[in-house]
């Protein structure tokens, strides 16, 4: 097994562990407190932490060995999970049933910091693709990265529910601590040639600081790169709608057990997509692929809620999940080529912070907007009277209308992006840029 594949396997274990903790904490808190407010706040904490720490994590990746950065990620997560074990064992009576109690929220914050520490790995991994994989094969390698993400997503949705049901939060924390230690020990034995990360002795040593201004200058120096990041941010802004409303819409049609199993099955689309990308790549212009994928995704979003149908919903979600890894792989492949390696960690971290900042804003806003404006509009308001005869009426159709409108907005913005000068400039920059050594460093001939 090549070092790249070992890193992929190691990251799979870490991702499954961290995201299982996130899902499990959400399930467990709802069971303990029966508070929708509490579970919503956990989602908000995750997204805010992700957006806040991205730039700092990127600096950690750039200023250190990638392997050391990932080992440090495991150490930070392990410490948080160890504290979590102690807090569960020492819980004052009833402390975890009070949704507003300080003990519960201190526990949640510590555990979620353990989850967020894993984001260092998600920033380090695409920089390792640049270092370990030849340029012609990076799009395929990024497909494998997307597949690993999909496998983690699929297994997480299953593991977390069983752990909470049969072991409670103590079992979740012990599992997380044990798996994190195993991932750390395995990574110690993986040998990585990070020669391309060595500083040029003739160049002045760059200070080891966050240097947000310098990162912005690097992004601004590549024509159209800011536009790509803000385009992804806009997509995440609309994507927050799905985070906030998709479960409610699905549960309006089927039981929670059916919805959970269906969502787990649909997650296999991530795996299928990753396999296909690892075999076929993304074409000569990944940016064009990204926009084409968005055209298809938002087109599906326009129509998959036109009628109340769990099968129509399932088909739409499957297409959404199938095409998602294409967009992520295309963005990563573009950044890996147009951004200098020594700055990639900070640029990936900057992109993560900016892009992820949009989702919590939407998630926090769209729920009240849907509940107090759109649902009444489609229940007994003007919407029900105007389009209710063919679109349907009621709370579920209000949610469906939000999805449909989001789809049309997303499709319109994507078409505008396709015809923008930023698309042409970044495509030209990608086509003209070459790696310093011409072959991507210590290259693997074919990541598949």
C-alpha positions in Angstrom: 0.0 0.0 0.0 1.4 3.4 -1.0 1.9 6.2 1.6 -1.0 8.1 -0.1 -3.4 5.1 0.4 -2.2 4.6 4.0 -3.0 8.3 4.7 -6.4 7.9 3.1 -7.2 4.9 5.3 -5.9 6.7 8.4 -8.0 9.7 7.6 -11.0 7.5 7.1 -10.7 6.2 10.6 -10.2 9.7 12.0 -13.1 11.1 10.0 -15.5 8.3 11.0 -14.5 8.7 14.7 -14.9 12.5 14.8 -18.1 12.7 12.8 -19.6 9.8 14.8 -19.0 11.8 17.9 -20.7 14.8 16.4 -23.8 12.8 15.3 -23.9 10.9 18.5 -23.8 14.0 20.7 -26.6 15.5 18.7 -28.8 12.4 19.1 -27.9 11.9 22.7 -28.6 15.5 23.7 -32.0 15.4 22.1 -32.8 12.1 24.0 -31.6 13.5 27.3 -33.1 17.0 27.0 -35.8 16.6 24.4 -34.8 20.1 23.2 -34.7 21.1 19.6 -33.0 24.3 20.6 -30.1 22.3 22.0 -29.6 20.2 18.9 -29.8 23.2 16.7 -27.1 25.0 18.8 -24.8 22.0 18.4 -25.1 22.3 14.6 -24.4 26.0 14.9 -21.4 25.4 17.1 -19.9 23.0 14.6 -20.3 25.3 11.7 -19.1 28.4 13.6 -16.0 26.5 14.9 -15.3 25.3 11.4 -15.4 28.8 10.0 -13.4 30.3 12.9 -10.5 27.9 13.0 -10.0 27.3 9.3 -7.4 30.0 8.7 -5.4 29.1 11.8 -5.5 25.4 11.0 -4.2 26.3 7.5 -1.3 28.1 9.0 -0.5 25.1 11.2 -0.5 22.9 8.1 1.8 25.2 6.1 4.3 25.8 8.9 4.8 22.2 9.9 5.3 18.8 8.4 1.9 17.6 7.2 2.4 14.4 9.2 3.2 16.3 12.4 0.1 18.5 11.8 -2.1 15.4 11.5 -0.6 13.8 14.5 -1.2 17.0 16.4 -4.8 16.8 15.3 -5.2 13.3 16.8 -3.5 14.5 20.0 -5.9 17.4 20.4 -9.0 15.2 19.6 -7.8 12.5 22.0 -7.3 14.9 24.9 -10.8 16.4 24.4 -12.3 12.9 24.3 -10.4 11.8 27.4 -11.8 14.9 29.2 -15.2 13.8 27.9 -14.9 10.4 29.4 -14.0 11.9 32.8 -17.0 14.4 32.6 -19.4 11.6 31.8 -18.1 9.5 34.8 -18.3 12.5 37.2 -21.6 13.9 36.0 -23.6 15.5 38.8 -27.1 14.0 39.0 -29.3 15.4 36.3 -26.6 17.7 34.8 -27.1 16.2 31.3 -30.9 16.6 31.3 -30.9 20.3 31.7 -30.7 21.9 28.2 -29.5 25.2 29.7 -27.1 23.8 32.4 -23.5 24.9 32.3 -22.1 21.3 32.8 -23.8 20.1 29.7 -22.6 22.9 27.5 -19.0 22.7 28.8 -19.1 19.0 27.9 -20.5 19.8 24.5 -17.9 22.5 23.8 -15.0 20.3 24.8 -16.2 17.3 22.8 -17.0 19.5 19.7 -13.5 21.0 19.9 -12.2 17.4 19.6 -14.3 17.0 16.5 -13.2 20.3 15.0 -9.5 19.5 15.7 -10.0 16.8 13.0 -10.4 19.6 10.4 -6.6 20.0 10.4 -6.5 16.7 8.6 -9.1 17.8 6.0 -6.8 20.8 5.2 -3.6 18.8 5.2 -4.9 16.0 2.9 -5.3 18.1 -0.3 -1.8 19.5 0.2 -0.5 16.0 0.5 -2.3 15.2 -2.8 -0.2 18.0 -4.3 3.0 16.6 -2.9 2.5 12.9 -3.5 0.5 12.7 -6.7 1.5 13.6 -10.2 -0.4 16.6 -11.6 -2.2 14.5 -14.3 -3.6 12.2 -11.6 -4.6 14.6 -8.9 -8.2 14.9 -10.0 -8.5 11.1 -9.6 -6.8 11.2 -6.2 -9.2 13.9 -5.2 -12.0 11.6 -6.2 -10.7 9.0 -3.8 -10.6 11.7 -1.1 -14.3 12.3 -1.8 -15.0 8.6 -1.7 -13.4 8.4 1.8 -15.6 11.3 2.9 -18.6 9.4 1.6 -17.7 6.1 3.3 -17.3 8.1 6.5 -20.6 9.8 6.1 -22.4 6.5 5.4 -20.9 4.6 8.4 -21.2 7.5 10.8 -25.0 7.6 10.3 -25.2 4.0 11.3 -22.6 3.7 14.0 -23.6 6.8 16.0 -27.2 5.6 16.4 -26.3 2.2 17.7 -23.6 3.5 20.1 -26.0 6.0 21.7 -28.8 3.4 21.9 -26.7 0.6 23.5 -23.8 2.3 25.3 -24.8 5.9 25.9 -22.4 8.7 25.8 -19.8 6.9 27.8 -19.4 4.2 25.1 -19.2 6.9 22.5 -16.4 8.7 24.2 -14.5 5.5 25.0 -14.8 4.4 21.3 -13.6 7.8 20.1 -10.6 7.9 22.4 -9.6 4.3 21.5 -10.0 4.9 17.7 -8.1 8.2 17.9 -5.2 6.5 19.7 -5.1 3.8 17.1 -5.1 6.3 14.2 -2.3 8.2 15.9 -0.2 5.0 16.4 -0.7 3.9 12.8 0.2 7.4 11.4 3.5 7.3 13.4 4.6 4.3 11.1 3.6 5.9 7.8 6.6 7.2 5.9 6.0 10.4 3.9 8.4 12.1 1.6 7.6 15.8 2.2 10.7 17.0 0.3 8.7 19.6 -1.6 7.8 21.3 1.6 11.4 22.1 2.5 12.1 25.8 2.4 14.5 27.2 -0.2 17.7 28.0 1.7 18.3 31.0 -0.6 15.0 32.5 0.3 14.3 34.3 3.7 12.5 32.1 6.1 8.8 33.0 6.3 7.6 33.8 9.9 5.4 31.1 11.3 2.2 33.1 11.8 -1.4 33.1 10.5 -0.6 35.9 8.0 -4.2 36.4 6.8 -3.1 39.5 4.7 -0.5 37.4 2.9 -3.0 34.6 2.2 -5.4 37.1 0.8 -2.7 38.5 -1.5 -1.9 35.0 -2.8 -5.6 34.4 -3.5 -6.0 37.8 -5.2 -2.9 37.2 -7.3 -4.6 34.4 -9.2 -7.2 35.8 -11.5 -10.7 34.5 -10.7 -9.7 32.6 -7.5 -11.6 34.9 -5.2 -14.6 34.4 -7.5 -14.3 30.6 -7.2 -14.2 30.8 -3.4 -17.2 33.1 -3.2 -19.1 31.0 -5.7 -18.5 28.0 -3.3 -19.6 30.2 -0.4 -22.8 31.1 -2.2 -23.5 27.4 -2.8 -22.9 26.7 0.9 -25.3 29.5 1.7 -28.0 27.8 -0.3 -26.8 24.4 1.1 -27.6 25.6 4.6 -31.3 25.4 3.5 -30.9 21.6 3.1 -29.2 21.3 6.5 -32.0 23.1 8.2 -35.0 21.7 6.4 -34.2 18.3 4.7 -34.9 16.1 7.7 -38.1 17.9 8.5 -39.3 17.4 4.9 -38.3 13.8 4.8 -39.9 13.0 8.2 -43.2 14.6 7.0 -43.5 11.6 4.6 -41.9 8.6 6.4 -41.0 7.4 9.9 -37.7 8.3 11.5 -36.5 4.7 11.1 -37.3 4.7 7.4 -35.8 8.1 6.9 -32.6 7.0 8.7 -32.2 3.9 6.6 -33.0 5.7 3.4 -30.5 8.4 4.1 -27.8 5.8 4.8 -28.5 4.1 1.5 -28.5 7.3 -0.4 -25.1 8.1 1.1 -23.6 5.3 -1.1 -23.8 7.9 -3.9 -20.7 9.5 -2.4 -18.8 6.2 -2.8 -20.0 5.6 -6.3 -19.0 9.2 -7.3 -15.6 8.8 -5.7 -14.9 5.6 -7.6 -16.0 7.0 -10.9 -13.8 10.2 -10.5 -10.8 8.0 -9.4 -11.1 6.1 -12.8 -12.1 8.9 -15.2 -10.8 12.1 -13.7 -12.4 15.5 -14.2 -11.4 16.5 -17.7 -8.9 19.1 -18.9 -10.7 21.9 -17.2 -12.0 21.0 -13.6 -13.5 24.4 -13.3 -15.8 23.8 -16.2 -16.7 20.4 -14.6 -17.5 22.2 -11.3 -20.0 24.6 -13.0 -21.6 21.8 -15.1 -22.1 19.8 -11.9 -23.8 22.8 -10.3 -26.0 23.3 -13.3 -27.2 19.7 -13.0 -27.5 19.9 -9.2 -29.5 23.0 -9.1 -31.7 21.9 -12.0 -32.6 18.8 -9.9 -33.2 21.0 -6.9 -35.8 22.9 -8.9 -38.0 19.9 -9.6 -37.5 17.2 -6.9 -40.0 18.7 -4.6 -42.6 19.7 -7.2 -44.8 16.9 -5.8 -45.0 15.2 -2.4 -43.2 11.9 -3.1 -40.6 10.1 -1.0 -39.3 8.5 -4.2 -38.9 11.9 -5.9 -37.1 13.2 -2.8 -34.8 10.1 -2.7 -33.9 10.5 -6.4 -33.1 14.2 -5.9 -30.9 13.5 -2.8 -29.1 10.7 -4.6 -28.2 13.0 -7.6 -27.2 15.7 -5.1 -24.9 13.4 -3.2 -23.6 11.8 -6.4 -22.5 15.1 -7.9 -21.2 16.7 -4.7 -17.8 15.0 -4.7 -17.3 16.2 -8.3 -17.6 19.8 -7.2 -15.3 19.4 -4.2 -12.7 17.5 -6.2 -12.8 20.1 -9.0 -12.3 23.0 -6.5 -9.4 21.1 -4.9 -7.7 20.2 -8.2 -7.9 23.8 -9.3 -6.4 25.2 -6.1 -3.7 22.6 -6.1 -2.4 23.8 -9.4 -2.8 27.5 -9.2 -1.6 28.1 -5.6 2.0 27.6 -4.5 2.5 24.5 -2.3 4.0 26.5 0.6 0.7 28.5 0.8 -1.8 25.8 0.1 -2.6 25.0 3.7 -3.6 28.6 4.4 -5.5 29.0 1.2 -7.4 25.8 1.8 -8.0 27.0 5.4 -9.1 30.4 4.2 -11.5 28.8 1.7 -12.9 26.5 4.4 -13.5 29.5 6.7 -15.1 31.7 4.1 -17.2 28.9 2.5 -18.4 27.4 5.8 -19.3 30.7 7.3 -22.3 30.8 5.0 -24.0 27.6 6.1 -24.7 28.5 9.8 -26.1 31.9 8.7 -28.6 30.2 6.5 -29.3 27.4 8.9 -30.1 29.9 11.7 -32.2 32.2 9.4 -34.1 29.8 7.2 -35.9 27.8 10.0 -37.7 30.9 11.4 -38.3 32.3 7.9 -39.9 29.0 6.8 -41.8 28.5 10.0 -43.3 31.9 10.3 -43.5 33.2 6.7 -43.4 30.4 4.0 -45.4 27.8 5.8 -48.3 30.1 6.5 -48.0 31.4 2.9 -48.5 27.9 1.6 -51.0 26.7 4.2 -53.8 29.4 4.0 -52.0 32.4 2.5 -51.6 33.8 -1.0 -49.3 31.0 -2.1 -51.9 28.3 -1.3 -54.5 30.2 -3.2 -52.3 30.9 -6.2 -50.3 27.6 -6.8 -51.8 25.3 -4.2 -54.1 23.6 -6.7 -51.1 21.9 -8.4 -48.2 22.4 -6.0 -50.1 21.4 -2.9 -50.7 23.1 0.4 -49.6 22.7 4.0 -46.4 22.9 6.0 -44.5 20.3 3.9 -45.3 22.1 0.7 -44.0 25.3 2.3 -40.7 23.6 2.9 -40.8 22.2 -0.7 -41.3 25.7 -2.0 -38.1 26.9 -0.2 -36.2 24.1 -1.9 -37.6 25.0 -5.4 -36.8 28.7 -5.0 -33.3 27.8 -3.8 -32.8 25.6 -6.9 -33.8 28.4 -9.3 -31.5 30.9 -7.6 -28.6 28.5 -7.6 -29.2 27.7 -11.3 -29.3 31.4 -12.2 -26.1 32.2 -10.4 -24.3 29.2 -11.9 -25.3 30.3 -15.5 -24.1 33.8 -14.7 -20.8 32.4 -13.4 -20.4 30.3 -16.6 -20.6 33.5 -18.6 -18.3 35.6 -16.4 -14.8 36.9 -17.0 -13.7 35.3 -13.7 -14.5 31.8 -15.1 -12.4 32.6 -18.2 -9.5 34.1 -16.3 -9.3 31.2 -13.8 -9.6 28.6 -16.5 -6.7 30.3 -18.4 -4.6 30.5 -15.2 -5.2 26.8 -14.6 -4.3 25.9 -18.2 -1.1 28.0 -18.2 0.2 27.1 -14.7 2.8 24.4 -14.3 4.2 22.7 -11.2 7.7 23.8 -10.2 9.2 20.4 -10.8 6.8 19.4 -13.5 5.6 16.2 -12.0 4.0 16.9 -8.7 7.0 15.9 -6.5 7.2 12.4 -5.2 4.5 11.2 -7.5 2.3 8.2 -7.6 1.7 7.1 -11.1 -1.9 6.3 -10.5 -3.7 6.8 -7.2 -6.4 4.3 -8.1 
